[in-house]
Amino acid sequence: MDLRVNGTIWVSPIKPYSKVCLLDLESGRRGFGFNLMSNCDFEKSHKWQCCCAAVFAQRDMTPVDEEKSSTPGVEPSRTTDNFQETKSTIFHRDLSLLPKPLSAADLSSLDNGIKVRVAYQGLPGAYSEAAALKAYPKCETVPCDQFEDAFKAVELWLVDKAVLPIENSLGGSIHRNYDLLLRHRLHIVGEVQLAVNHCLLGLPGAKKNELKRVSSHPQALAQCEMMLSKLGVVRVSAEDTAGAAQMVALSGMRDTGAIASARAAEIYGLDILADKIQDEKDNITHFLILAREPIIPGTDRPYKTSIVFSLEEGPGVLFKALAVFALREINLSKIDSRPLKNRPLRVVDDSNKGSAKYFDYIFYVDLEASMAEPRVQYALGHLQEFARFLRVLGCYPMESAL
C-alpha cells in the first residue's frame, strides 16, 4: 500500500512493491532513477566489463530513458502530484509508523546497516527478509511482489540494496535470478548463507492431526514431503512461505496449515505445530546482495568473483576457458550454464547430410579469488581472447560461516 500526500511517497512495509507501483514511482522520481536494464548483445560485445573501480580506471554510466509501463491500461503519471490512487484493504492509522521517503542522507548507506533500505521478494516473515536482516541487522526491509521488482527498486533509488536467493542446497539454482542478473546492471557486493528451518504453522489452538491441507511455496512443500505424506494432507501451492502463513491467518480455517518460518508465525499470530519438519537437516539457501555501485576489492580477506561469459563454437573451447584459471591456480567454486535467450540455437554444418542445431550457452562461474589479484586480471584477459562475451557480475567478500 502507498499513500501519497503533497507529492511525498509513503510506502507501507505490509504491502510489497508491485510492478505497477514501481513503474509509477519511476516516472515520479525523474533524476533519481537510472533504468539500467538492457539486453546483452552477445554477437557484438567482445569487451568484458569489470565491476571493480580499482582495476579499471573508467566506467561509463549513462542514464537510459524511462521505460513505459507494459501493464495494460496503466500509464505512468507525468508528475509527482498526479499519482493514481490504488485500493488497499490494509490501512495504517498511525502515519508515524510508515517508512519515510528516501532523502539524500538515506542514499549514503553505512556498512553497519544503519539507515540502509533493503529490498527482498515476498512478505514480512519470508526467508529472504531473514537473510536481509542477517546481512544488515539494523536495516529497513522493503518487501516486493516479484524478484524483478526488487531489482528495479534498487535501480530507481527506492532502496539501497536487494537481497535475493540464487541457490538452495536441496532445490539447486534459482535460474530466474541468474537471468535477471544478466538483464540488469546491478553489482554483487556480498553474499549470505542462511540455514532454513521449516515449521508447520496453524491457527491458535489447532492440532496438526486436524489439518486437511497445507499451503506453502512449492520448494518448501517438496522439502517437507515425508512429514506431509505422514499427515496425509493436500498440498496447496503459494507464492512464498510468508504469503501462505498470512493466508492461513486471514482465512480462519482450523483445518488449514502453512509451512513457513518461526518469524512468520510470530508476525501473523500463528502457532508452531511442528518444528524442523524438512526431510534433510542441512537445508541452506545462498543469497546475493545487490547494489547500484560495486565495492573496491581487496586482499585482506577471502574474496569471491562472479563472472558470466559465452564462447565461440569449436572443439575444446570450454576446456580452454576453464584452463585459464587452472593455470593460475584459481579455484572455481561454482559453474552453471543457461541457454542463450535471444539466440538459443546454434546451427553448424558438421555432417554430409546437412546442418545440425545445438543449444548455445552462457556460463556463470564463481572464482575464489579477488579482482585485486594480478592473477585474476591476467586470467580474465586471457579468457577475453576467445570469449564472445564476458562480464564481471561482482567481486565481494566471502561468507565463511552460517
matplotlib code that plots the C-alpha trace (Angstrom):
import matplotlib.pyplot as plt

x = [0.0, 1.2, -0.1, 0.7, 0.4, 1.6, 4.0, 5.5, 5.6, 4.8, 5.3, 3.8, 6.0, 3.0, 2.2, 5.1, 6.2, 4.4, 5.4, 2.8, 3.9, 7.5, 6.6, 4.6, 7.4, 9.9, 8.1, 7.7, 11.4, 13.0, 16.6, 16.9, 16.2, 18.5, 16.9, 19.9, 18.0, 19.5, 19.5, 23.1, 24.2, 26.4, 27.2, 28.8, 30.0, 33.7, 34.8, 34.4, 33.2, 34.8, 32.8, 35.8, 36.9, 40.3, 41.2, 39.8, 40.1, 37.0, 33.4, 30.7, 27.2, 24.6, 21.1, 18.6, 15.2, 12.5, 10.7, 7.0, 4.5, 3.9, 0.8, -2.4, -4.5, -1.8, 0.2, 2.9, 2.0, 3.8, 4.4, 4.7, 1.4, -0.9, -0.2, -3.1, -4.7, -4.5, -7.0, -5.9, -7.5, -4.8, -4.5, -2.2, -3.9, -0.6, 1.2, 4.4, 4.8, 5.1, 8.6, 9.9, 10.7, 14.3, 16.4, 19.9, 21.2, 19.5, 21.3, 24.7, 24.5, 26.5, 28.3, 26.8, 23.3, 22.0, 19.6, 20.0, 16.8, 17.0, 14.5, 13.5, 10.9, 8.0, 6.1, 7.3, 8.4, 9.9, 13.3, 14.6, 13.8, 15.7, 18.7, 18.5, 18.4, 21.3, 23.4, 22.2, 20.7, 19.6, 18.3, 14.7, 13.4, 11.2, 9.0, 8.5, 6.0, 8.4, 12.2, 12.3, 10.6, 13.5, 16.0, 14.0, 13.7, 17.5, 17.8, 15.2, 16.9, 13.9, 16.1, 19.9, 20.3, 18.5, 18.9, 17.8, 18.2, 20.4, 20.6, 19.4, 21.3, 18.3, 16.5, 19.5, 20.0, 17.2, 17.6, 15.2, 17.6, 20.5, 18.6, 17.8, 21.5, 22.3, 19.3, 20.0, 23.2, 23.4, 26.6, 27.0, 28.5, 28.1, 26.5, 24.5, 24.2, 21.0, 20.0, 16.4, 14.2, 10.7, 7.9, 4.3, 2.0, -1.7, -4.3, -4.1, -5.4, -5.3, -3.7, -1.6, -3.7, -6.7, -5.1, -6.6, -4.5, -1.1, -0.1, 3.5, 5.9, 6.4, 10.0, 9.1, 6.4, 8.9, 11.4, 8.9, 7.5, 7.9, 6.0, 3.2, 2.8, 2.6, -0.1, -2.0, -2.8, -3.5, -0.6, -1.6, 1.0, 1.5, 3.7, 6.0, 6.1, 5.2, 2.3, 1.0, 1.2, -0.7, -3.4, -4.0, -4.2, -6.7, -8.8, -9.6, -9.7, -8.5, -8.0, -5.5, -1.8, 1.2, 4.9, 6.9, 9.5, 9.1, 9.3, 6.2, 4.3, 5.1, 4.2, 0.8, -0.2, 0.0, 1.0, 4.0, 2.6, 5.9, 9.5, 12.3, 10.0, 12.2, 13.4, 17.1, 18.6, 21.1, 19.0, 21.0, 19.9, 22.6, 21.6, 23.3, 23.4, 23.0, 23.7, 24.0, 27.7, 30.5, 32.7, 36.5, 38.0, 40.9, 43.2, 42.8, 40.2, 38.9, 37.0, 34.8, 34.5, 31.4, 31.5, 29.4, 30.6, 29.8, 32.1, 32.6, 31.9, 34.8, 36.3, 37.6, 36.6, 35.1, 38.2, 40.4, 38.1, 38.4, 42.1, 42.9, 42.0, 43.6, 46.9, 46.9, 45.7, 42.4, 39.7, 36.3, 33.5, 30.6, 29.9, 26.4, 25.1, 22.0, 20.8, 21.0, 17.6, 18.0, 19.7, 19.3, 20.2, 23.5, 23.5, 26.6, 27.4, 29.1, 27.7, 27.5, 23.7, 23.1, 23.3, 22.7, 21.4, 22.8, 22.0, 24.1, 25.0, 26.3, 28.3, 28.2, 31.3, 32.4, 36.1, 37.6, 39.9, 39.8, 39.9, 42.7, 45.0, 47.0, 46.5, 42.7, 43.3, 45.6, 43.1, 40.2, 42.4, 43.3, 39.7, 38.7, 40.9, 38.4, 35.2, 32.4, 31.1, 32.5, 31.1, 32.1, 29.0, 30.8, 33.7, 32.8, 33.9, 33.1, 30.9, 32.5, 30.1, 26.4]
y = [0.0, 3.5, 6.9, 10.0, 13.4, 16.6, 14.8, 12.7, 8.9, 6.9, 3.1, 0.6, -2.3, -4.6, -4.5, -5.3, -3.1, -4.3, -4.0, -1.2, 0.6, 0.6, 2.0, 4.8, 5.7, 5.6, 8.4, 10.4, 10.4, 11.8, 12.5, 9.8, 6.6, 5.0, 2.5, 0.2, -2.7, -3.8, -6.9, -8.2, -8.4, -11.5, -11.1, -7.7, -7.5, -8.6, -6.3, -7.7, -5.4, -5.2, -4.2, -3.1, 0.5, -0.4, -2.5, -0.3, 3.4, 4.5, 3.1, 5.0, 5.1, 6.6, 7.1, 5.5, 6.9, 5.8, 2.7, 2.9, 0.8, -2.6, -3.3, -3.0, 0.0, 1.5, 4.5, 6.1, 9.6, 12.7, 14.4, 13.6, 15.2, 13.2, 9.7, 7.3, 6.2, 2.4, 0.5, -1.5, -3.4, -2.5, 0.9, 2.3, 4.5, 5.8, 7.5, 7.8, 4.0, 4.3, 4.2, 7.7, 8.5, 8.5, 11.6, 12.5, 11.3, 7.9, 7.3, 7.4, 3.8, 2.8, -0.6, -1.5, -1.5, 1.8, 3.6, 1.1, 0.1, -3.4, -4.9, -8.6, -10.7, -11.9, -10.7, -9.9, -13.2, -14.6, -16.3, -13.6, -11.0, -13.1, -13.0, -9.3, -8.8, -11.2, -9.1, -5.7, -6.2, -2.6, -2.1, -1.3, -4.2, -3.4, -6.3, -6.7, -8.8, -10.3, -10.7, -8.2, -5.6, -5.8, -5.2, -2.2, -0.8, -0.6, 0.9, 3.6, 4.6, 3.5, 1.2, 0.9, -2.8, -6.0, -9.5, -12.3, -16.1, -17.6, -21.3, -23.8, -26.9, -29.1, -27.3, -26.2, -22.9, -20.3, -19.6, -16.7, -14.6, -15.7, -14.3, -11.1, -10.6, -10.6, -8.3, -5.7, -3.7, -4.2, -5.4, -8.2, -6.7, -9.6, -12.9, -14.5, -18.2, -18.8, -22.1, -22.8, -24.2, -25.1, -25.0, -26.3, -23.4, -23.3, -21.2, -20.8, -24.0, -26.1, -29.6, -30.9, -34.1, -31.9, -30.5, -31.4, -29.1, -27.4, -24.4, -23.1, -22.4, -25.4, -25.9, -25.8, -28.4, -30.6, -30.3, -31.5, -34.4, -37.0, -35.0, -34.1, -37.7, -38.9, -36.4, -37.3, -33.7, -31.9, -29.7, -26.1, -24.0, -20.4, -17.5, -17.7, -19.2, -16.0, -15.5, -18.9, -18.1, -14.8, -16.7, -19.1, -16.3, -14.4, -17.5, -18.5, -22.2, -24.5, -27.4, -25.5, -25.1, -23.5, -24.3, -21.1, -19.7, -19.2, -15.5, -15.7, -17.4, -14.5, -11.9, -13.5, -14.8, -18.5, -21.5, -23.6, -27.1, -28.8, -27.6, -28.6, -30.6, -30.6, -34.0, -33.1, -31.5, -29.4, -27.0, -23.9, -21.1, -18.9, -15.2, -12.4, -8.8, -6.4, -2.7, 0.1, 0.5, -2.1, -2.3, -1.9, -5.4, -6.1, -8.9, -8.6, -11.4, -14.1, -12.7, -14.2, -13.0, -13.9, -13.7, -14.7, -15.4, -17.1, -18.9, -19.3, -22.6, -25.1, -28.2, -27.9, -24.2, -24.7, -26.7, -23.7, -21.3, -23.2, -23.8, -20.1, -20.4, -23.8, -22.5, -19.7, -21.9, -20.1, -22.3, -22.4, -22.9, -23.0, -23.4, -23.1, -22.8, -21.4, -21.4, -18.0, -16.3, -14.2, -16.9, -20.3, -22.5, -22.6, -24.0, -25.9, -27.9, -31.0, -33.7, -34.5, -34.7, -31.1, -28.8, -29.7, -27.5, -27.3, -25.2, -22.1, -21.4, -18.8, -19.8, -18.5, -19.1, -18.2, -17.7, -17.9, -15.0, -11.2, -8.9, -7.1, -10.0, -9.8, -13.5, -12.9, -9.9, -12.0, -14.9, -12.7, -11.1, -14.5, -15.6, -12.4, -13.5, -16.3, -15.4, -14.0, -12.1, -11.6, -9.6, -9.4, -9.5, -8.6, -9.1, -9.4, -10.8, -14.5, -15.5, -18.5, -19.1, -19.6]
z = [0.0, -0.7, 0.5, -1.5, 0.2, -1.5, -3.7, -0.9, -1.3, 1.7, 1.3, 3.7, 4.8, 4.8, 1.0, -1.2, -4.2, -7.3, -10.9, -11.5, -8.4, -9.5, -12.9, -11.3, -8.9, -11.8, -13.6, -10.4, -9.4, -12.5, -12.0, -9.3, -11.1, -13.6, -15.8, -16.5, -18.0, -21.3, -23.3, -23.8, -27.4, -27.4, -31.1, -30.8, -27.3, -27.1, -24.4, -20.9, -18.2, -14.8, -11.8, -9.8, -9.9, -8.5, -11.6, -14.4, -14.3, -16.1, -16.1, -18.0, -16.7, -19.0, -17.8, -20.1, -20.9, -18.6, -19.8, -20.4, -18.5, -20.0, -17.9, -20.0, -19.0, -16.8, -17.8, -15.7, -14.4, -15.7, -12.4, -8.8, -7.8, -10.1, -8.9, -9.4, -6.1, -5.5, -3.5, -0.5, 2.3, 4.8, 6.4, 9.0, 11.5, 12.8, 9.9, 12.0, 11.7, 7.9, 6.3, 5.5, 1.9, 0.7, 1.2, 0.3, 3.7, 3.2, 0.0, 1.8, 3.2, 6.2, 6.3, 9.7, 8.2, 9.9, 7.6, 4.8, 3.0, 1.6, -0.8, -0.9, -2.6, -0.5, 2.5, 6.0, 7.6, 4.4, 4.5, 2.2, 4.8, 7.4, 5.1, 4.7, 8.5, 8.9, 6.4, 7.8, 11.4, 11.7, 8.1, 7.0, 4.9, 1.9, 0.6, -3.2, -5.2, -7.6, -8.0, -10.8, -8.6, -6.2, -9.0, -10.2, -6.6, -6.4, -9.9, -9.1, -5.8, -3.9, -1.8, -1.3, -1.8, -2.6, -1.1, -3.4, -3.3, -6.0, -5.0, -2.4, -1.2, -1.9, -4.7, -6.7, -8.7, -9.0, -12.7, -12.8, -10.7, -12.9, -15.9, -14.1, -13.2, -16.9, -17.8, -15.2, -14.4, -10.7, -8.9, -6.5, -3.3, -0.8, 0.0, 2.8, 3.7, 5.6, 7.3, 6.5, 9.3, 8.1, 10.7, 10.4, 11.4, 12.3, 13.9, 17.7, 19.3, 16.2, 16.2, 13.4, 13.1, 12.4, 9.3, 5.9, 3.7, 4.0, 1.9, 1.1, -1.7, -4.0, -2.9, 0.7, 0.1, -1.7, 1.1, 3.7, 1.7, 4.4, 7.1, 4.6, 3.5, 7.1, 7.8, 4.6, 3.8, 0.5, -0.8, -1.8, -3.7, -2.7, -3.9, -0.9, 2.6, 4.4, 2.0, 2.9, 6.6, 6.0, 4.0, 6.9, 9.4, 7.3, 6.4, 9.9, 8.8, 11.6, 9.1, 7.0, 7.9, 6.4, 6.1, 6.9, 9.3, 13.1, 12.4, 10.1, 13.0, 15.3, 12.7, 11.7, 15.1, 14.4, 16.5, 15.6, 15.4, 14.5, 14.1, 11.7, 9.5, 6.4, 5.1, 5.2, 8.3, 6.3, 4.2, 3.2, 0.9, -0.7, -1.2, -3.1, -2.0, -5.0, -5.2, -7.8, -7.4, -7.0, -4.0, -4.2, -3.8, -1.5, -0.4, 3.3, 3.5, 1.2, -1.8, -4.5, -8.1, -10.1, -13.9, -16.9, -20.4, -23.7, -26.1, -29.8, -31.4, -31.6, -30.1, -26.6, -26.2, -22.8, -21.7, -22.8, -20.9, -17.7, -18.2, -17.9, -14.2, -13.6, -15.0, -12.4, -9.5, -9.2, -7.6, -9.2, -6.5, -9.0, -12.7, -14.1, -17.7, -19.2, -22.9, -24.5, -24.5, -27.7, -29.7, -28.1, -31.1, -33.0, -36.5, -37.6, -40.6, -39.1, -41.4, -45.0, -44.9, -43.8, -40.8, -37.1, -34.4, -30.9, -27.9, -27.4, -23.8, -21.4, -18.3, -14.8, -12.8, -9.3, -8.6, -5.1, -5.7, -5.7, -8.7, -6.9, -7.5, -10.8, -11.5, -11.8, -14.1, -16.3, -16.3, -17.4, -20.0, -21.3, -21.4, -23.3, -26.2, -27.2, -25.3, -27.3, -24.3, -20.8, -17.9, -14.2, -12.1, -8.8, -6.5, -2.9, 0.5, 1.0, 3.9, 5.6, 8.5, 8.8]

ax = plt.figure().add_subplot(projection="3d")
ax.plot(x, y, z, "-o")
ax.set_aspect("equal")
plt.show()
